[in-house]
Amino acid sequence: MSRHSGTREASRLGSRLEALNDARELAGGVLPDDVLDEVLDVLERASSRRSLSSDHTVVGFFGATGSGKSSLFNAVNGAEIATAAARRPTTSEPLASVWGAEGSEPLLDWLGVSKRHLAAAVPGFADESTGLILLDLPDFDSTKAANREIVQQMVGLVDVLVWVLDPQKYADAAVHNDFLAPLASHGAVTLVVLNQIDRLPPPDVAPVLESLKGILARDGLGQVHVLAASAVVGTGVDKVRAAIRRVVAERQALSQRLAADVSRASAQLGAASGTGEAAGVRAGTRSRLAGELAAAANVPLVVDAVARSYRQESIRRTGWPLTRWLVRFRPDPLRRLNLRREGASAEVNRTSLPPAAAPERARTDAAVREFADAASAGAPGTWRAAIRSAAREGRERLPDALDQAIAGTELLAGRKSWWWGLFNVVQWLALLAALAGLAWLGVLAGLGYLLLPVPEVPRVEGWPVPTLMIAGGVLLGIVLAVAAKFIAGAAARLRAAAGRKKLNAAVAAVADRLVVEPVEAEVSRLKSFNAALKSAVRN
């Protein structure tokens, strides 16, 4: 593989690892911790391995007790390095055979391999420039738990996996179910050797190989390279060496191994997550949520109070001066709800609206649940639960937040209207005219009572001016009061509409902050997770 191609593969692998990490972080709190921990282990192993020698390819020999694994390891090495004895199992700790000592020490330290052997050159296979590390590992079916743990660990660390099987146990469920099938994505860095074929009659070798290939195909490893060999008589050892030599020469094993790890981890994330995208927040569902919350928060009651408060204030300011004072004995509807607090801060004050009873709470819960269900439609089960949970968390804070929003809304009910002043001036002028007329008539009556000369009273169309002043003042006051009532009613409806608009906007803002935005964040998180996972699995 060329240097340019290797750099491109490394960059591509780095992008996939970054995408996998993004997906893992996005899935935090949604997917099971054990799945996320496994993905984190893959990321940490990949980071560690990429920081170590890329000039060495680590090839691990795995096998069951009695498979001749150590014997095949020695045969490939061309020397008796590993102990192979009749008393099994023999291998109790990893043994490394190294071609190319420079740079291998940190890598072997990371692998946890302390037994190291600097191998001699094997013509046509490996020498000091090859950069190859062969590992003889304990039996995966060892009776010692420590040995099995070493094998489990090494399965996740080596670059190339060589599985050594024997004619008696090549179909054993332990190796296929516990190792080969779970590593089906690692076919590019897997080599299977059917060892000890010298124990089979020559006509049986081919059928056994076909049987093994069929089992591997069911494991998902139908394309894996399968070789027949006998470490004892040397049959097929050259082919095993050639297969290993080819993998080492291509210099792709490390990238292929880590890429397979990413694919497997991505598949695990995908299986835990499920497939699908959430429908998301629609304008219609958001509007319905705000409407239901407004009703549950007594917005209609406040709107009615705005209208009644404005009408009451209008009468107090424009009614007939002789009767308007009676309005002062009526409590202001907004003050009764603690919504007219000149100079008060909504952050420290609350309304006196009736507390939410069971029907209002049920209505709020139903509205939030319906909104969350609509937004999470189409999402996988785990993510749908996360979206609903985000909505529920905000729901608990809704009552107080809605009350505070209503308390902080400027309702304009007490703001002066321009026509109040005009009507008030005219009302007082009319009253003064009537009083002046009464005074005039009173003076005339007093003069007559005292038998004093009574001056002639001016007349208009035969009507005495004082009488006209009295009648006109009273009539004008009544007409103005009636007119003011109609104007106040129309203006009150406008004020109520403006108040309803502001209150609905305040309620919608609370709904957005406590319900809509958290739900949108979860929907967006799912979308980002799916995108990251897609980038991680893309080949």
WOURFEN-V224918 format. One record per residue. N is the residue number from 1. RES is the residue in one small letter. SS is DSSP state (H for helix, E for strand, C for the rest). PHI is phi in whole degrees, 0 to 359 (NA if undefined). PSI is psi in whole degrees, -180 to 180 (999 if undefined). Layout:
BEGIN
N,RES,SS,PHI,PSI + N,RES,SS,PHI,PSI
END
This chain:
BEGIN
1,m,C,NA,134 + 2,s,C,289,161 + 3,r,H,298,-40 + 4,h,H,297,-42 + 5,s,H,294,-40 + 6,g,H,296,-40 + 7,t,H,296,-40 + 8,r,H,295,-42 + 9,e,H,295,-40 + 10,a,H,296,-41 + 11,s,H,295,-42 + 12,r,H,295,-42 + 13,l,H,296,-41 + 14,g,H,300,-40 + 15,s,H,295,-40 + 16,r,H,292,-40 + 17,l,H,296,-41 + 18,e,H,296,-42 + 19,a,H,295,-39 + 20,l,H,296,-41 + 21,n,H,295,-40 + 22,d,H,300,-45 + 23,a,H,297,-41 + 24,r,H,297,-45 + 25,e,H,294,-39 + 26,l,H,294,-29 + 27,a,C,275,-2 + 28,g,C,302,131 + 29,g,C,84,-6 + 30,v,C,249,-53 + 31,l,C,270,159 + 32,p,C,302,144 + 33,d,H,296,-34 + 34,d,H,295,-36 + 35,v,H,293,-45 + 36,l,H,294,-35 + 37,d,H,294,-39 + 38,e,H,297,-41 + 39,v,H,296,-41 + 40,l,H,298,-39 + 41,d,H,300,-42 + 42,v,H,298,-44 + 43,l,H,296,-42 + 44,e,H,292,-41 + 45,r,H,297,-42 + 46,a,H,296,-42 + 47,s,H,297,-43 + 48,s,H,294,-46 + 49,r,H,294,-38 + 50,r,H,289,-21 + 51,s,H,277,-11 + 52,l,C,261,-175 + 53,s,C,303,122 + 54,s,C,267,-3 + 55,d,C,273,-4 + 56,h,C,245,140 + 57,t,E,250,125 + 58,v,E,262,119 + 59,v,E,245,120 + 60,g,E,256,136 + 61,f,E,262,118 + 62,f,E,244,143 + 63,g,E,187,168 + 64,a,C,272,170 + 65,t,C,300,129 + 66,g,C,83,7 + 67,s,C,280,-9 + 68,g,C,79,25 + 69,k,H,300,-50 + 70,s,H,294,-36 + 71,s,H,295,-42 + 72,l,H,293,-38 + 73,f,H,302,-45 + 74,n,H,295,-41 + 75,a,H,297,-41 + 76,v,H,293,-38 + 77,n,H,289,-24 + 78,g,C,76,19 + 79,a,C,203,155 + 80,e,C,278,89 + 81,i,C,260,-52 + 82,a,C,273,149 + 83,t,C,276,123 + 84,a,C,239,115 + 85,a,C,230,170 + 86,a,C,289,-29 + 87,r,C,277,117 + 88,r,C,242,152 + 89,p,C,279,151 + 90,t,C,261,-50 + 91,t,C,289,118 + 92,s,C,247,-14 + 93,e,C,211,156 + 94,p,C,298,144 + 95,l,E,235,130 + 96,a,E,252,134 + 97,s,E,248,120 + 98,v,E,243,129 + 99,w,E,246,110 + 100,g,C,103,79 + 101,a,C,292,-34 + 102,e,C,298,124 + 103,g,C,86,-4 + 104,s,H,275,-24 + 105,e,H,299,-52 + 106,p,H,300,-36 + 107,l,H,294,-43 + 108,l,H,291,-33 + 109,d,H,298,-44 + 110,w,H,296,-37 + 111,l,H,288,-19 + 112,g,C,79,29 + 113,v,C,258,114 + 114,s,C,263,-28 + 115,k,E,275,110 + 116,r,E,231,141 + 117,h,E,228,123 + 118,l,E,279,107 + 119,a,C,281,151 + 120,a,C,280,158 + 121,a,C,297,139 + 122,v,E,245,108 + 123,p,C,309,133 + 124,g,C,78,-1 + 125,f,C,236,-63 + 126,a,E,206,147 + 127,d,C,214,-169 + 128,e,C,299,-27 + 129,s,C,272,-5 + 130,t,C,288,-41 + 131,g,C,74,60 + 132,l,E,230,137 + 133,i,E,233,116 + 134,l,E,261,135 + 135,l,E,242,126 + 136,d,E,265,121 + 137,l,C,247,159 + 138,p,C,299,162 + 139,d,C,292,136 + 140,f,C,288,-16 + 141,d,C,253,25 + 142,s,C,300,149 + 143,t,C,285,-14 + 144,k,C,269,125 + 145,a,H,299,-37 + 146,a,H,298,-39 + 147,n,H,295,-42 + 148,r,H,295,-36 + 149,e,H,295,-38 + 150,i,H,298,-44 + 151,v,H,298,-46 + 152,q,H,301,-40 + 153,q,H,292,-45 + 154,m,H,292,-29 + 155,v,H,303,-33 + 156,g,C,270,-5 + 157,l,C,248,-36 + 158,v,C,290,159 + 159,d,C,278,-39 + 160,v,E,232,136 + 161,l,E,251,120 + 162,v,E,252,113 + 163,w,E,262,118 + 164,v,E,260,114 + 165,l,E,246,164 + 166,d,E,234,161 + 167,p,C,299,-26 + 168,q,C,280,-36 + 169,k,C,237,23 + 170,y,C,293,-21 + 171,a,C,259,11 + 172,d,C,301,131 + 173,a,H,297,-28 + 174,a,H,300,-47 + 175,v,H,287,-37 + 176,h,H,284,-45 + 177,n,H,282,-35 + 178,d,H,270,-23 + 179,f,H,233,-60 + 180,l,H,294,-51 + 181,a,H,298,-45 + 182,p,H,297,-22 + 183,l,H,256,30 + 184,a,H,300,-30 + 185,s,H,287,-9 + 186,h,H,259,24 + 187,g,H,303,-33 + 188,a,H,292,-21 + 189,v,H,240,28 + 190,t,E,240,136 + 191,l,E,230,131 + 192,v,E,246,128 + 193,v,E,241,121 + 194,l,E,273,101 + 195,n,E,272,169 + 196,q,C,64,34 + 197,i,H,291,-13 + 198,d,H,294,-16 + 199,r,H,274,-6 + 200,l,C,259,145 + 201,p,C,298,140 + 202,p,H,311,-40 + 203,p,H,294,-19 + 204,d,H,271,-12 + 205,v,H,297,-51 + 206,a,H,298,-47 + 207,p,H,299,-38 + 208,v,H,293,-40 + 209,l,H,298,-42 + 210,e,H,295,-38 + 211,s,H,296,-43 + 212,l,H,297,-43 + 213,k,H,296,-36 + 214,g,H,295,-42 + 215,i,H,295,-42 + 216,l,H,296,-37 + 217,a,H,298,-40 + 218,r,H,292,-25 + 219,d,C,282,-8 + 220,g,C,93,13 + 221,l,C,242,43 + 222,g,C,294,-23 + 223,q,C,263,2 + 224,v,C,290,150 + 225,h,E,280,121 + 226,v,E,246,128 + 227,l,E,237,151 + 228,a,E,252,137 + 229,a,C,207,166 + 230,s,C,219,109 + 231,a,C,294,-27 + 232,v,C,287,-49 + 233,v,C,263,-7 + 234,g,C,89,1 + 235,t,C,295,129 + 236,g,C,77,-2 + 237,v,H,296,-40 + 238,d,H,300,-37 + 239,k,H,293,-36 + 240,v,H,295,-45 + 241,r,H,301,-44 + 242,a,H,297,-40 + 243,a,H,295,-43 + 244,i,H,293,-43 + 245,r,H,301,-41 + 246,r,H,296,-43 + 247,v,H,297,-42 + 248,v,H,294,-42 + 249,a,H,294,-33 + 250,e,H,288,-20 + 251,r,C,56,32 + 252,q,C,246,-5 + 253,a,H,299,-44 + 254,l,H,300,-51 + 255,s,H,296,-41 + 256,q,H,294,-39 + 257,r,H,296,-49 + 258,l,H,293,-36 + 259,a,H,297,-39 + 260,a,H,294,-38 + 261,d,H,299,-42 + 262,v,H,296,-43 + 263,s,H,297,-43 + 264,r,H,294,-45 + 265,a,H,297,-39 + 266,s,H,296,-40 + 267,a,H,296,-39 + 268,q,H,295,-43 + 269,l,H,298,-44 + 270,g,H,297,-40 + 271,a,H,293,-39 + 272,a,H,290,-33 + 273,s,H,278,-43 + 274,g,C,89,172 + 275,t,C,250,155 + 276,g,C,130,159 + 277,e,C,241,146 + 278,a,C,286,148 + 279,a,C,297,-31 + 280,g,C,86,-179 + 281,v,C,272,124 + 282,r,C,255,155 + 283,a,H,301,-39 + 284,g,H,296,-44 + 285,t,H,290,-36 + 286,r,H,296,-42 + 287,s,H,295,-41 + 288,r,H,295,-39 + 289,l,H,299,-48 + 290,a,H,298,-40 + 291,g,H,295,-44 + 292,e,H,293,-39 + 293,l,H,292,-36 + 294,a,H,297,-42 + 295,a,H,293,-42 + 296,a,H,292,-27 + 297,a,C,272,10 + 298,n,C,67,30 + 299,v,H,301,-42 + 300,p,H,301,-36 + 301,l,H,294,-41 + 302,v,H,293,-41 + 303,v,H,299,-42 + 304,d,H,296,-38 + 305,a,H,294,-36 + 306,v,H,300,-46 + 307,a,H,295,-46 + 308,r,H,292,-36 + 309,s,H,295,-42 + 310,y,H,294,-44 + 311,r,H,298,-42 + 312,q,H,295,-44 + 313,e,H,294,-36 + 314,s,H,296,-43 + 315,i,H,296,-41 + 316,r,H,296,-30 + 317,r,H,262,-21 + 318,t,H,235,-5 + 319,g,C,290,176 + 320,w,C,297,125 + 321,p,C,307,-29 + 322,l,C,283,-17 + 323,t,C,239,-13 + 324,r,H,295,-25 + 325,w,H,296,-22 + 326,l,H,296,-26 + 327,v,H,296,-26 + 328,r,H,297,-21 + 329,f,H,279,-8 + 330,r,C,270,130 + 331,p,C,293,141 + 332,d,C,289,126 + 333,p,H,303,-39 + 334,l,H,287,-36 + 335,r,H,293,-34 + 336,r,H,298,-32 + 337,l,C,269,6 + 338,n,C,59,40 + 339,l,C,248,1 + 340,r,C,239,93 + 341,r,C,232,88 + 342,e,C,301,123 + 343,g,C,82,-1 + 344,a,C,276,154 + 345,s,C,257,131 + 346,a,C,294,-22 + 347,e,C,291,-25 + 348,v,C,246,-4 + 349,n,C,246,154 + 350,r,C,230,162 + 351,t,C,282,170 + 352,s,C,252,27 + 353,l,C,296,151 + 354,p,C,302,135 + 355,p,C,298,152 + 356,a,C,297,121 + 357,a,C,271,-178 + 358,a,H,303,-43 + 359,p,H,297,-40 + 360,e,H,292,-41 + 361,r,H,296,-40 + 362,a,H,295,-38 + 363,r,H,294,-41 + 364,t,H,297,-48 + 365,d,H,301,-43 + 366,a,H,295,-39 + 367,a,H,295,-44 + 368,v,H,294,-42 + 369,r,H,296,-43 + 370,e,H,296,-40 + 371,f,H,296,-46 + 372,a,H,296,-39 + 373,d,H,296,-42 + 374,a,H,293,-41 + 375,a,H,290,-32 + 376,s,H,268,0 + 377,a,C,302,131 + 378,g,C,93,-14 + 379,a,C,281,152 + 380,p,C,299,160 + 381,g,H,305,-47 + 382,t,H,296,-41 + 383,w,H,288,-34 + 384,r,H,297,-40 + 385,a,H,296,-39 + 386,a,H,295,-40 + 387,i,H,295,-44 + 388,r,H,295,-38 + 389,s,H,296,-40 + 390,a,H,299,-40 + 391,a,H,292,-40 + 392,r,H,294,-38 + 393,e,H,299,-42 + 394,g,H,289,-30 + 395,r,H,299,-36 + 396,e,C,296,-26 + 397,r,C,262,0 + 398,l,H,296,-49 + 399,p,H,306,-50 + 400,d,H,293,-40 + 401,a,H,294,-39 + 402,l,H,293,-41 + 403,d,H,298,-42 + 404,q,H,294,-38 + 405,a,H,295,-41 + 406,i,H,293,-41 + 407,a,H,297,-32 + 408,g,C,268,4 + 409,t,C,273,127 + 410,e,C,283,111 + 411,l,C,268,-13 + 412,l,C,66,7 + 413,a,C,294,-34 + 414,g,C,267,1 + 415,r,C,288,137 + 416,k,C,295,146 + 417,s,C,256,148 + 418,w,H,299,-31 + 419,w,H,281,-15 + 420,w,H,300,-48 + 421,g,H,299,-42 + 422,l,H,297,-49 + 423,f,H,295,-37 + 424,n,H,296,-44 + 425,v,H,298,-47 + 426,v,H,295,-38 + 427,q,H,299,-46 + 428,w,H,292,-36 + 429,l,H,295,-40 + 430,a,H,295,-41 + 431,l,H,295,-42 + 432,l,H,298,-39 + 433,a,H,296,-42 + 434,a,H,294,-42 + 435,l,H,295,-38 + 436,a,H,296,-40 + 437,g,H,297,-43 + 438,l,H,297,-43 + 439,a,H,297,-42 + 440,w,H,301,-50 + 441,l,H,296,-35 + 442,g,H,297,-41 + 443,v,H,297,-45 + 444,l,H,298,-40 + 445,a,H,295,-39 + 446,g,H,296,-41 + 447,l,H,297,-41 + 448,g,H,294,-38 + 449,y,H,294,-34 + 450,l,C,271,7 + 451,l,C,60,34 + 452,l,C,263,160 + 453,p,C,299,130 + 454,v,C,257,118 + 455,p,C,295,157 + 456,e,C,291,133 + 457,v,C,272,131 + 458,p,C,299,146 + 459,r,E,233,150 + 460,v,E,233,114 + 461,e,C,54,35 + 462,g,C,88,-7 + 463,w,E,262,132 + 464,p,E,298,138 + 465,v,H,300,-42 + 466,p,H,301,-40 + 467,t,H,296,-42 + 468,l,H,297,-38 + 469,m,H,296,-43 + 470,i,H,295,-51 + 471,a,H,296,-43 + 472,g,H,295,-42 + 473,g,H,297,-45 + 474,v,H,294,-45 + 475,l,H,297,-43 + 476,l,H,297,-41 + 477,g,H,298,-42 + 478,i,H,293,-44 + 479,v,H,298,-43 + 480,l,H,296,-39 + 481,a,H,297,-44 + 482,v,H,296,-45 + 483,a,H,298,-41 + 484,a,H,297,-36 + 485,k,H,298,-44 + 486,f,H,293,-42 + 487,i,H,296,-42 + 488,a,H,297,-38 + 489,g,H,297,-45 + 490,a,H,294,-44 + 491,a,H,294,-36 + 492,a,H,297,-40 + 493,r,H,297,-39 + 494,l,H,294,-43 + 495,r,H,297,-40 + 496,a,H,296,-41 + 497,a,H,297,-43 + 498,a,H,295,-40 + 499,g,H,295,-41 + 500,r,H,299,-42 + 501,k,H,297,-44 + 502,k,H,292,-42 + 503,l,H,295,-43 + 504,n,H,298,-38 + 505,a,H,294,-40 + 506,a,H,294,-42 + 507,v,H,295,-42 + 508,a,H,297,-37 + 509,a,H,295,-40 + 510,v,H,295,-43 + 511,a,H,299,-41 + 512,d,H,296,-45 + 513,r,H,291,-41 + 514,l,H,264,-23 + 515,v,H,237,-56 + 516,v,H,294,-50 + 517,e,H,296,-43 + 518,p,H,299,-39 + 519,v,H,294,-44 + 520,e,H,299,-37 + 521,a,H,296,-41 + 522,e,H,291,-39 + 523,v,H,297,-43 + 524,s,H,295,-36 + 525,r,H,296,-41 + 526,l,H,296,-43 + 527,k,H,298,-44 + 528,s,H,294,-38 + 529,f,H,299,-48 + 530,n,H,298,-39 + 531,a,H,294,-43 + 532,a,H,295,-42 + 533,l,H,295,-38 + 534,k,H,297,-39 + 535,s,H,292,-34 + 536,a,H,289,-34 + 537,v,H,268,-11 + 538,r,C,294,131 + 539,n,C,262,999
END
